[in-house]
Amino acid sequence: MTLVNIHEAETQLSHLLEAVAAGESVTIVRAGNPVARLVRYDEEKREQRLGFLSGRGTVPEHFDELEADQIEGLFGVGDAASA
């Protein structure tokens, strides 16, 4: 862990970021008291949730046919054939 004062952090930010990218942590201090810490950012991977509702509901066998007439009407199915 590296300690730097605020002035050093301002003037050497690029150098400090290279050190942080390499895995080192940098603590910025003001009057000897820590005020911030620079650490490498590791993106958190989100857990895949596929199937999280598995077994909690059912889909009717005729699902694809439910309200088919109304849906066809909304999308104009058959209108182009009659024109």
C-alpha positions in Angstrom: 0.0 0.0 0.0 1.3 3.4 -1.0 0.6 6.6 0.9 0.6 9.9 -1.0 -0.4 13.4 -0.1 -3.1 15.2 -2.1 -0.5 17.3 -4.0 1.4 14.2 -5.1 -1.9 12.5 -6.1 -2.8 15.5 -8.3 0.6 15.7 -10.0 1.2 12.0 -10.4 -2.3 10.7 -11.1 -1.3 8.8 -14.3 1.5 7.0 -12.5 -0.7 6.2 -9.6 -3.4 4.8 -11.9 -0.8 2.5 -13.5 0.2 1.2 -10.1 -3.5 0.6 -9.2 -4.1 -1.2 -12.5 -1.2 -3.5 -11.6 -3.0 -4.4 -8.3 -1.4 -2.0 -5.8 -3.7 0.1 -3.6 -2.9 3.8 -3.1 -4.1 5.8 0.0 -4.4 9.6 -0.4 -3.7 11.5 2.9 -4.3 15.0 4.0 -2.2 16.2 6.9 -1.3 12.6 7.6 -5.0 11.4 7.8 -6.3 9.0 5.1 -9.1 10.6 3.0 -9.4 8.2 0.0 -8.1 5.0 -1.4 -7.5 4.1 -5.0 -8.1 0.4 -5.8 -8.4 -1.5 -9.1 -11.9 -1.7 -10.4 -13.1 -5.2 -11.0 -16.4 -5.4 -12.7 -18.9 -7.5 -10.8 -20.4 -10.3 -12.8 -24.1 -10.7 -12.3 -25.5 -14.1 -11.6 -27.6 -15.5 -14.5 -31.2 -15.9 -13.4 -32.5 -18.0 -16.2 -35.2 -20.3 -15.0 -35.7 -18.6 -11.6 -39.5 -19.0 -11.9 -39.3 -22.6 -13.1 -42.1 -24.7 -11.6 -44.1 -21.7 -10.4 -46.6 -21.5 -13.1 -48.0 -23.2 -16.2 -48.6 -22.3 -19.8 -51.8 -23.6 -21.4 -51.4 -26.1 -24.2 -53.2 -23.8 -26.6 -51.2 -20.7 -25.7 -50.2 -19.9 -29.3 -53.8 -19.9 -30.3 -55.2 -17.6 -27.5 -56.8 -14.5 -28.9 -55.4 -15.4 -32.4 -58.2 -13.7 -34.2 -57.8 -10.4 -32.3 -54.0 -10.4 -32.8 -54.4 -11.1 -36.5 -56.8 -8.2 -36.7 -54.4 -5.9 -34.9 -51.6 -6.7 -37.4 -53.8 -6.7 -40.5 -53.2 -10.4 -41.3 -55.2 -11.2 -44.4 -55.7 -7.6 -45.5 -52.8 -7.6 -48.0 -54.2 -10.8 -49.6 -57.6 -9.3 -50.2 -56.2 -6.1 -51.9 
